[in-house]
Amino acid sequence: MKGVCRLLVTAALLAATSHVHSQVITEDMIGKERRGSWSSYALGKGKDLVLRAFSVATHTTTGLAIDMAPESCGTNLSFIFPYDAPLDRDLEMQSVQIDARIDSGGIFYLLGMTKGTMGDEFGIIYLNATDRYSALIDAMRAGNTVRFKISRSSGEYISTEIFSLSGLTYSLNRIGAACGEISSAASRGAPDANLPRVPAKPERGLKSLLYRP
């Protein structure tokens, strides 16, 4: 509960700030806490505020982000991966196929998309909205390992990413509780009402998570 309160306080203070454009990749991570293989934290400001659970694949530097944003607090999944060098050109929107399997269970057939802008250091694959999100998240909460096979829409294989699910449930519960409290407070017109003031200690950049020592 202490971890949830810390995230709630720092995220609520961010939500109360004026709206500024932010990039959810390089923005400061606020209130980060690690449990098992997953980290949870807030990033962004104002309307760009995101609450994120994040983990790095077991054998690559690809990250899996599960985001919630007030006021809906719905979940959005994405893969984040570093390029070898900043892009030297724009990349058009591309569709990808994603097959997800938790432990020895059935396969979730998903679709996603990705694009890039010249100068980007990270690529992002966004999973398309699907009515199977809830079932996928529930299965991940109950599982030990999730495997994602990623292919181009043509069927060309790209990679297989494997993530431990240790700590996922705690991290999702933490950001979910914070998101709910922030949304409830915002509906009353006071995002930071009755919240204790504590210093917010930022940790700079996604690279500290993707590039392990």
DAJOHU-V375234 format. One line per field, one symbol per residue. ss: DSSP state (2 for helix, 1 for strand, 0 for the rest). psi: psi as a letter, one per 20 degrees, with the letter a starting at -180 (. if undefined). A space follows every 50 residues. Layout:
ss=???
psi=???
This chain:
ss=02222222222222200000000000001111111001111110022201 11111100000011111100000011111111000000001111111111 11000011111111110000011111100000222222222200111111 11000011111111000222222222222222222220000000000000 0110002222000
psi=hghgggggghhhhghirqpqpqpjgiqqppkpppocjqqqrqqrqcijpp ppppqqqhjakpqppoqqppihkqqpqqppqpqhqqpjrqpqpqqqpoop ppckarpoorqrqqrqppipiqqpoppqpqijgghggghhhiahqppppp qrhiippgrppppqjpiggggghghggggggggghhhijnhjpjpqpqpo oqppqhhhghoq.
